[in-house]
Amino acid sequence: MELSIHNNCQGRDWGRVAQIMSHFGLSGAPPEDHKRAFENSYAVTFLYDGEILIGFGRAISDGVGQAAIYNIAVAPEYHGQGLGRLIIEDLLKHVSHCNVVLYTHPDKVEFYKHLGFRRMKTGMALYRDPDMLQEMGFIE
Ligand SMILES: CC(C)(COP(=O)(O)OP(=O)(O)OC[C@H]1O[C@@H](n2cnc3c(N)ncnc32)[C@H](O)[C@@H]1OP(=O)(O)O)[C@@H](O)C(=O)NCCC(=O)NCCS
């Protein structure tokens, strides 16, 4: 693997971002929405194998003490090689002064626990489609 890490949004293949997100059921948003979301984020991480985009993630932050991580994904054929950890650790470097929160699919809770995250006892969410999120196991 010819691995490289990029921390900016210039020249990214937003179609591939949308395709990977959609593959995992994380989002059905079109490429231009992902472009806007990543461009409006505080920190972004993109992983490439040569010219191929193989993983990404982003953090929003107030730049002072609070941050939240979103849209972590690694292309399926690259799973299990430490790349998910690499994306998280790279994002955390950019918000090292912050408390960091995230919410994830119920299947991935153990992954984040393994990386040092702890379950929040008072996390609250106001979702636009609470019935669907309840069905998926995200909220009570
Ligand atoms: C979650 C995801 C990013 C993990 O990527 P990955 O590159 O396969 O994970 P890594 O190889 O970096 O794993 C890092 C560590 O977590 C562990 N791990 C990976 N998946 C795990 C799981 N589901 N439960 C517990 N531990 C897990 C690995 O064993 C590894 O441990 P080690 O560093 O001690 O050897 C990847 O599965 C993915 O893209 N999933 C689909 C998208 C998604 O669900 N994203 C999260 C929603 S925000």
The ligand as an SDF file (V2000), in Angstrom:
LIG
                    3D

 48 50  0  0  0  0  0  0  0  0999 V2000
  -15.3490    1.4550   11.7650 C   0  0  0  0  0  0  0  0  0  0  0  0
  -14.2430    1.3800   10.7170 C   0  0  0  0  0  0  0  0  0  0  0  0
  -13.8500    2.7850   10.2990 C   0  0  0  0  0  0  0  0  0  0  0  0
  -13.0210    0.6640   11.3290 C   0  0  0  0  0  0  0  0  0  0  0  0
  -11.9850    0.7110   10.3620 O   0  0  0  0  0  0  0  0  0  0  0  0
  -10.8160   -0.3660   10.2770 P   0  0  0  0  0  0  0  0  0  0  0  0
   -9.7410    0.2450    9.4520 O   0  0  0  0  0  0  0  0  0  0  0  0
  -11.3620   -1.6720    9.8410 O   0  0  0  0  0  0  0  0  0  0  0  0
  -10.3760   -0.4790   11.8190 O   0  0  0  0  0  0  0  0  0  0  0  0
   -8.8760   -0.6570   12.3360 P   0  0  0  0  0  0  0  0  0  0  0  0
   -8.2220   -1.7620   11.5720 O   0  0  0  0  0  0  0  0  0  0  0  0
   -8.1860    0.6490   12.3590 O   0  0  0  0  0  0  0  0  0  0  0  0
   -9.1460   -1.1210   13.8260 O   0  0  0  0  0  0  0  0  0  0  0  0
   -8.5260   -0.4490   14.9170 C   0  0  0  0  0  0  0  0  0  0  0  0
   -8.6710   -1.2860   16.1340 C   0  0  0  0  0  0  0  0  0  0  0  0
  -10.0620   -1.4360   16.4440 O   0  0  0  0  0  0  0  0  0  0  0  0
  -10.3950   -2.8220   16.4930 C   0  0  0  0  0  0  0  0  0  0  0  0
  -11.7250   -2.9540   15.9020 N   0  0  0  0  0  0  0  0  0  0  0  0
  -12.0810   -2.7660   14.6090 C   0  0  0  0  0  0  0  0  0  0  0  0
  -13.4080   -2.9350   14.4460 N   0  0  0  0  0  0  0  0  0  0  0  0
  -13.8820   -3.2550   15.6840 C   0  0  0  0  0  0  0  0  0  0  0  0
  -15.1820   -3.5620   16.1860 C   0  0  0  0  0  0  0  0  0  0  0  0
  -16.2750   -3.5490   15.3880 N   0  0  0  0  0  0  0  0  0  0  0  0
  -15.2970   -3.8220   17.5100 N   0  0  0  0  0  0  0  0  0  0  0  0
  -14.2160   -3.8050   18.3370 C   0  0  0  0  0  0  0  0  0  0  0  0
  -12.9570   -3.5230   17.9070 N   0  0  0  0  0  0  0  0  0  0  0  0
  -12.8110   -3.2590   16.6100 C   0  0  0  0  0  0  0  0  0  0  0  0
   -9.3440   -3.5290   15.6600 C   0  0  0  0  0  0  0  0  0  0  0  0
   -9.1810   -4.8670   16.0940 O   0  0  0  0  0  0  0  0  0  0  0  0
   -8.1180   -2.6870   15.9450 C   0  0  0  0  0  0  0  0  0  0  0  0
   -7.5200   -3.0490   17.1620 O   0  0  0  0  0  0  0  0  0  0  0  0
   -5.9240   -2.8780   17.4010 P   0  0  0  0  0  0  0  0  0  0  0  0
   -5.5650   -1.4700   16.9360 O   0  0  0  0  0  0  0  0  0  0  0  0
   -5.7680   -3.0710   18.8720 O   0  0  0  0  0  0  0  0  0  0  0  0
   -5.2800   -3.9310   16.5530 O   0  0  0  0  0  0  0  0  0  0  0  0
  -14.6880    0.5260    9.4880 C   0  0  0  0  0  0  0  0  0  0  0  0
  -15.1960   -0.7060    9.9540 O   0  0  0  0  0  0  0  0  0  0  0  0
  -15.7530    1.2160    8.6350 C   0  0  0  0  0  0  0  0  0  0  0  0
  -15.4480    2.0130    7.7570 O   0  0  0  0  0  0  0  0  0  0  0  0
  -17.0140    0.8460    8.8850 N   0  0  0  0  0  0  0  0  0  0  0  0
  -18.1290    1.3670    8.0990 C   0  0  0  0  0  0  0  0  0  0  0  0
  -18.4060    2.8090    8.4110 C   0  0  0  0  0  0  0  0  0  0  0  0
  -18.8040    2.9970    9.8530 C   0  0  0  0  0  0  0  0  0  0  0  0
  -19.6130    2.2510   10.4130 O   0  0  0  0  0  0  0  0  0  0  0  0
  -18.2190    4.0330   10.4760 N   0  0  0  0  0  0  0  0  0  0  0  0
  -18.4820    4.3730   11.8610 C   0  0  0  0  0  0  0  0  0  0  0  0
  -19.7000    5.1920   11.9390 C   0  0  0  0  0  0  0  0  0  0  0  0
  -19.2990    6.8330   12.4310 S   0  0  0  0  0  0  0  0  0  0  0  0
  1  2  1  0
  2  3  1  0
  2  4  1  0
  2 36  1  0
  4  5  1  0
  5  6  1  0
  6  7  2  0
  6  8  1  0
  6  9  1  0
  9 10  1  0
 10 11  2  0
 10 12  1  0
 10 13  1  0
 13 14  1  0
 14 15  1  0
 15 16  1  0
 15 30  1  0
 16 17  1  0
 17 18  1  0
 17 28  1  0
 18 19  1  0
 18 27  1  0
 19 20  2  0
 20 21  1  0
 21 22  1  0
 21 27  2  0
 22 23  1  0
 22 24  2  0
 24 25  1  0
 25 26  2  0
 26 27  1  0
 28 29  1  0
 28 30  1  0
 30 31  1  0
 31 32  1  0
 32 33  2  0
 32 34  1  0
 32 35  1  0
 36 37  1  0
 36 38  1  0
 38 39  2  0
 38 40  1  0
 40 41  1  0
 41 42  1  0
 42 43  1  0
 43 44  2  0
 43 45  1  0
 45 46  1  0
 46 47  1  0
 47 48  1  0
M  END
$$$$
